[in-house]
Amino acid sequence: MELQTNRTSAMSDEQIIELYWQRDERAIRETDIKYGKFLLSIAVNIVHDRCDSEECLNDTYIGAWNAIPPARPVLLQSFLATIMRCTAINRYNANKRQKRIASEFTVSLSELEDFIADGGDMTAETETEELAKAISDYVRSLPDRQLYIFVSRFYMADPLAVIGKELGCSVSTVKREIEAIKNGLKKRLESEGYTV
Protein backbone atom coordinates (compact mmCIF):
# COMPACT_ATOMS: atom_id res chain seq x y z
CA MET A 1 0.00 0.00 0.00
CA GLU A 2 1.49 3.33 -1.05
CA LEU A 3 0.54 6.27 1.12
CA GLN A 4 -0.83 9.35 -0.67
CA THR A 5 -1.44 12.94 0.36
CA ASN A 6 -2.37 16.23 -1.27
CA ARG A 7 0.22 18.17 0.69
CA THR A 8 3.09 19.46 -1.44
CA SER A 9 5.58 20.60 1.21
CA ALA A 10 7.53 18.06 3.20
CA MET A 11 8.80 18.15 6.76
CA SER A 12 12.51 18.41 7.44
CA ASP A 13 14.43 15.23 8.15
CA GLU A 14 14.91 16.32 11.76
CA GLN A 15 11.15 16.74 12.21
CA ILE A 16 10.46 13.34 10.68
CA ILE A 17 13.10 11.67 12.86
CA GLU A 18 11.57 13.34 15.91
CA LEU A 19 8.19 11.83 14.99
CA TYR A 20 9.83 8.39 14.93
CA TRP A 21 11.36 9.05 18.33
CA GLN A 22 7.96 10.07 19.67
CA ARG A 23 6.54 6.85 18.17
CA ASP A 24 4.09 9.00 16.19
CA GLU A 25 2.70 7.10 13.19
CA ARG A 26 2.73 10.32 11.15
CA ALA A 27 6.45 9.59 10.74
CA ILE A 28 5.59 6.95 8.13
CA ARG A 29 3.27 9.28 6.20
CA GLU A 30 5.85 12.10 6.24
CA THR A 31 8.59 9.69 5.15
CA ASP A 32 6.41 8.60 2.25
CA ILE A 33 5.66 12.19 1.24
CA LYS A 34 9.31 13.14 1.19
CA TYR A 35 11.05 9.94 0.05
CA GLY A 36 8.41 7.51 -1.26
CA LYS A 37 9.09 8.00 -4.99
CA PHE A 38 12.86 7.91 -4.46
CA LEU A 39 12.68 4.68 -2.45
CA LEU A 40 10.27 3.06 -4.88
CA SER A 41 12.66 3.79 -7.75
CA ILE A 42 15.42 1.90 -5.93
CA ALA A 43 13.18 -1.12 -5.51
CA VAL A 44 11.96 -1.05 -9.11
CA ASN A 45 15.57 -0.94 -10.35
CA ILE A 46 16.42 -4.02 -8.29
CA VAL A 47 13.32 -6.25 -8.39
CA HIS A 48 11.82 -4.97 -11.66
CA ASP A 49 8.27 -5.59 -10.50
CA ARG A 50 5.88 -2.85 -9.35
CA CYS A 51 3.93 -5.02 -6.89
CA ASP A 52 7.10 -6.42 -5.29
CA SER A 53 8.55 -2.90 -5.19
CA GLU A 54 5.54 -1.57 -3.30
CA GLU A 55 5.88 -4.41 -0.79
CA CYS A 56 9.55 -3.50 -0.40
CA LEU A 57 8.51 0.10 0.21
CA ASN A 58 6.17 -0.96 3.01
CA ASP A 59 8.88 -3.22 4.46
CA THR A 60 11.29 -0.27 4.36
CA TYR A 61 8.87 1.87 6.35
CA ILE A 62 8.48 -0.94 8.91
CA GLY A 63 12.27 -1.29 9.02
CA ALA A 64 12.67 2.43 9.67
CA TRP A 65 9.96 2.32 12.35
CA ASN A 66 11.75 -0.56 14.10
CA ALA A 67 15.20 1.04 13.79
CA ILE A 68 14.35 4.58 14.91
CA PRO A 69 14.83 4.65 17.89
CA PRO A 70 17.43 3.61 18.95
CA ALA A 71 19.07 4.82 15.72
CA ARG A 72 19.09 8.56 15.04
CA PRO A 73 20.20 8.83 11.41
CA VAL A 74 22.37 11.76 10.39
CA LEU A 75 21.20 11.49 6.76
CA LEU A 76 17.65 10.13 6.70
CA GLN A 77 17.58 9.66 2.92
CA SER A 78 20.74 7.51 2.98
CA PHE A 79 19.47 5.58 6.01
CA LEU A 80 16.20 4.80 4.23
CA ALA A 81 17.97 3.97 0.95
CA THR A 82 20.14 1.43 2.77
CA ILE A 83 17.08 -0.25 4.30
CA MET A 84 15.32 -0.27 0.92
CA ARG A 85 18.32 -1.62 -0.92
CA CYS A 86 18.72 -4.51 1.55
CA THR A 87 14.99 -5.22 1.45
CA ALA A 88 14.88 -5.16 -2.35
CA ILE A 89 17.99 -7.34 -2.68
CA ASN A 90 16.41 -9.90 -0.35
CA ARG A 91 13.25 -9.85 -2.49
CA TYR A 92 15.37 -10.09 -5.66
CA ASN A 93 17.20 -13.14 -4.26
CA ALA A 94 13.89 -14.78 -3.31
CA ASN A 95 12.55 -14.11 -6.81
CA LYS A 96 15.74 -15.41 -8.38
CA ARG A 97 15.39 -18.67 -6.45
CA GLN A 98 11.92 -18.91 -7.98
CA LYS A 99 13.42 -18.25 -11.46
CA ARG A 100 11.66 -14.93 -11.97
CA ILE A 101 12.74 -12.31 -14.51
CA ALA A 102 16.14 -10.66 -14.05
CA SER A 103 16.43 -6.97 -13.26
CA GLU A 104 18.71 -3.99 -13.76
CA PHE A 105 20.41 -5.16 -10.54
CA THR A 106 21.52 -8.35 -12.31
CA VAL A 107 23.00 -6.34 -15.16
CA SER A 108 24.84 -3.93 -12.85
CA LEU A 109 26.27 -6.83 -10.81
CA SER A 110 27.41 -8.63 -13.94
CA GLU A 111 29.39 -5.51 -14.85
CA LEU A 112 31.37 -5.87 -11.60
CA GLU A 113 31.68 -9.66 -11.46
CA ASP A 114 35.42 -9.57 -12.22
CA PHE A 115 35.97 -7.71 -8.95
CA ILE A 116 33.77 -9.82 -6.67
CA ALA A 117 35.31 -12.84 -4.98
CA ASP A 118 33.24 -15.89 -4.12
CA GLY A 119 34.64 -17.98 -1.32
CA GLY A 120 33.29 -19.89 1.65
CA ASP A 121 36.18 -20.18 4.11
CA MET A 122 37.51 -17.70 6.68
CA THR A 123 40.53 -16.76 4.57
CA ALA A 124 38.28 -15.97 1.64
CA GLU A 125 35.97 -13.99 3.94
CA THR A 126 38.89 -11.90 5.22
CA GLU A 127 40.15 -11.37 1.70
CA THR A 128 36.66 -10.32 0.63
CA GLU A 129 36.52 -7.76 3.46
CA GLU A 130 39.92 -6.39 2.43
CA LEU A 131 38.81 -6.26 -1.19
CA ALA A 132 35.61 -4.43 -0.18
CA LYS A 133 37.69 -1.86 1.70
CA ALA A 134 40.00 -1.38 -1.29
CA ILE A 135 37.00 -0.88 -3.60
CA SER A 136 35.40 1.51 -1.12
CA ASP A 137 38.60 3.56 -0.85
CA TYR A 138 38.81 3.75 -4.64
CA VAL A 139 35.18 4.81 -5.01
CA ARG A 140 35.61 7.54 -2.40
CA SER A 141 38.57 8.91 -4.35
CA LEU A 142 36.52 9.38 -7.55
CA PRO A 143 35.59 12.85 -8.81
CA ASP A 144 31.97 13.81 -8.10
CA ARG A 145 30.66 12.91 -11.57
CA GLN A 146 32.24 9.45 -11.57
CA LEU A 147 31.16 8.89 -7.97
CA TYR A 148 27.60 9.74 -9.00
CA ILE A 149 27.79 7.30 -11.91
CA PHE A 150 29.25 4.51 -9.77
CA VAL A 151 26.69 4.91 -6.98
CA SER A 152 23.81 5.29 -9.43
CA ARG A 153 24.76 2.18 -11.38
CA PHE A 154 26.14 -0.20 -8.80
CA TYR A 155 24.38 0.88 -5.59
CA MET A 156 21.04 2.23 -6.83
CA ALA A 157 21.00 -0.07 -9.91
CA ASP A 158 19.82 2.80 -12.12
CA PRO A 159 19.56 2.00 -15.84
CA LEU A 160 22.18 3.63 -18.05
CA ALA A 161 19.53 5.74 -19.78
CA VAL A 162 18.42 7.22 -16.44
CA ILE A 163 22.01 8.09 -15.49
CA GLY A 164 22.57 9.66 -18.91
CA LYS A 165 19.40 11.71 -18.61
CA GLU A 166 20.40 12.96 -15.14
CA LEU A 167 23.83 13.96 -16.41
CA GLY A 168 22.59 15.32 -19.74
CA CYS A 169 24.65 12.90 -21.81
CA SER A 170 24.17 9.83 -24.00
CA VAL A 171 24.08 6.21 -22.86
CA SER A 172 27.31 5.59 -24.77
CA THR A 173 29.01 8.35 -22.77
CA VAL A 174 27.84 6.75 -19.53
CA LYS A 175 29.12 3.36 -20.74
CA ARG A 176 32.53 4.90 -21.54
CA GLU A 177 32.71 6.50 -18.12
CA ILE A 178 31.77 3.22 -16.42
CA GLU A 179 34.53 1.49 -18.38
CA ALA A 180 36.99 4.19 -17.27
CA ILE A 181 35.89 3.73 -13.66
CA LYS A 182 36.25 -0.05 -13.93
CA ASN A 183 39.69 0.27 -15.57
CA GLY A 184 40.78 2.65 -12.82
CA LEU A 185 39.52 0.22 -10.21
CA LYS A 186 41.36 -2.63 -11.89
CA LYS A 187 44.63 -0.67 -11.90
CA ARG A 188 44.16 0.31 -8.24
CA LEU A 189 43.46 -3.27 -7.18
CA GLU A 190 46.40 -4.62 -9.17
CA SER A 191 48.68 -2.01 -7.58
CA GLU A 192 47.54 -3.33 -4.18
CA GLY A 193 48.38 -6.92 -5.12
CA TYR A 194 45.00 -8.21 -6.26
CA THR A 195 44.76 -10.31 -9.41
CA VAL A 196 41.81 -9.15 -11.49
N, C-alpha and C positions, 0 to 999 in steps of 0.2 A: 504494500500500500504506500503510495507516494503522497506525502502531505502537501496540500495546496493552500495558498492564501492570496488575498488581493493586495496585501501590503507590499509596497515597492521598496521601502527603506529597510535595511537590516541592522540589527543590533551589532555592537562592537564585539570582538572576540572575548574581551574581558567580561562584558555583561553576560554573554552566553555561558562562559565558564562559571560565573557566579551563580547562574540559574542551576547548573549541574550541582554545584556545591550545596545549594539550598535544597536539592532534590526536587526542584520544580519542573514538572513535565513540559512546561513551555520551552525548556532547553532544547528538546527534540525538534519542536516546531521551528524555533529560531535557527537551529542548525540546518534544517532543511531549506529554509528560506535563503540562507546565505550560501550554503555549500552543496545543496542537493544536486543541482545539475552537474557541477564539477565532479562530485563523487560518482554519480551515475555514469558519467563518461569514462571514468577509470574502469568501472565494472564492465561496461559494454566493450571496451577495448580488450579486456582479458577474457571474458566468458562468451562474448559475441551472441548473447541472447537477452532480449529485453526483459522477459519474465524473470530469468535467473538474476539479472542485474538489479532488478527492483527488490528481489529477496536479499541480495547482497547489501543493498542500501539500507534496508530495515535492520539487517544483522549488524551493520556498521553503527547505526544509531544505538542499538542495544549494547554493542561493545563500548561505545563512548559512555553511555549511561553507567555501565558497570565499572569503567576505568576511572571516571571522574566523579567524586574523589575515589581514591587518594591522589591520583595524578592531577597535576595542575599544569597543563600544557603551556609552553611558551608560545608556540606557533600552532594554533588550533587547526588551521587548514592542513598543515603537514601531519599533525597527530591523526586527524580523521583520514587523510589519504593513506597513511600507513595501515590503519585498521581496515580500510576498504580494500587495499591491495592484498593484504593477507587473506581477507574473507573471500575475495574474488579468485585468488589463486587456489584456495582450498576448493571452491566450487568448480573451478576449471579442472583440477585434478580429479575430482569426483566424476565430472562429465567425461573426462578422458578415459577413465576406467570403464565407463559405460560406452565408449567408442562414439562419443558425440562429435560434432563438427569442430574442427580446429579454429583458433582465433588469431587475432593480431599478436597476442602474447606468444603463441607458438612460433610465429614468424620472427618476432624480435629475439626470442631465445635462440632460435637456430642461427641467427646472425652472430651470436656470441659463443656458440658451442665450442669453438677452438680454445676458449679461455677458461672453460668450466671443467674442473676435475670431477671425476666420479669414482669415489673410493669408499670402502666400508670399514677400514680399520682405523685405529687411533692415529697412526702416522699420517694416513691420508687425510684424516679430519684436521689434524694440526696444519698440514700443508695447505689444505683448503682454506683454513682461517688466515694463514699468512698470505695466500694468494688473494683472498678477499680484501685484506688490508692494502696490499699493493695496488689492486684495481681501484680501491676507494681513494688512495693517495693520488693516483694518476687523475682520476675524474675530478677531484678537488682542485687540481692544478690547471684544468682546462680554462680557456677564455670563456667569458659569459655565453657567447653564442653556441660554442661547442658543448658547454655544460648543459645548456637548455636542450640541445638536440639529443645528447646522451640520455638525460633524465626523461625527456619526452618519449623517446623510443624504447629505452630499456627498462625504465621504472614505471612509466605511465602506460606503456605499450600503445602509444599514439601511432596511427597510420602515417606513412610518409607524406601523404597528401595533406593531412592536417598540419603536420610540422611545417611543410612548405608554405601553406596558406598563412600560418601564424608569422612566419619569417618573411613573407612576401617574396618567395623564390620558388623555383620549379622542384619537382620531385627528384629530377636527376641531380640537381645541386645538393639536395639533402642527402642523396645516396653517396655523392662524392665526399661530402663532409663526414658522413658516417664511416666511409672507408678510410679517410684520413685519421679519424679518431681511433679506429681499430688498428691501423698501422702504427700510430703513435703508442698505443697501448702495448702492441706486440714488441716494439723496440724497447719500451720501458721494462717490460717483464723479462725480456732476454738480457737486458743489462743487469737485472737483479738475479740472474741465474736460472730463470724458468725456461723450459723448452716449450715453445709454442708451435 
